[in-house]
């Protein structure tokens, strides 16, 4: 299975290049749970921001458990 490439735009939108749709942090979390490898790239600078986005995914999950 190929790595899923997500583009992160300046307006905080995340774009799934495989399905050509905008996605949420929940969508990314679901893909990770399904065993997909994820790479998130800043759309402008092409910088790898995967760790930053996955940290956001974890924080969101943690918040939900504490609500």
Secondary structure as the mmCIF struct_conf table of DSSP 4:
data_model
#
loop_
_struct_conf.conf_type_id
_struct_conf.id
_struct_conf.beg_label_comp_id
_struct_conf.beg_label_asym_id
_struct_conf.beg_label_seq_id
_struct_conf.end_label_comp_id
_struct_conf.end_label_asym_id
_struct_conf.end_label_seq_id
HELX_LH_PP_P HELX_LH_PP_P1 UNK A 2 UNK A 3
STRN STRN1 UNK A 4 UNK A 8
HELX_LH_PP_P HELX_LH_PP_P2 UNK A 9 UNK A 9
TURN_TY1_P TURN_TY1_P1 UNK A 10 UNK A 11
BEND BEND1 UNK A 12 UNK A 12
STRN STRN2 UNK A 14 UNK A 16
TURN_TY1_P TURN_TY1_P2 UNK A 17 UNK A 20
STRN STRN3 UNK A 21 UNK A 23
HELX_RH_AL_P HELX_RH_AL_P1 UNK A 25 UNK A 33
TURN_TY1_P TURN_TY1_P3 UNK A 34 UNK A 35
STRN STRN4 UNK A 38 UNK A 42
TURN_TY1_P TURN_TY1_P4 UNK A 43 UNK A 45
STRN STRN5 UNK A 48 UNK A 48
HELX_RH_AL_P HELX_RH_AL_P2 UNK A 50 UNK A 66
#
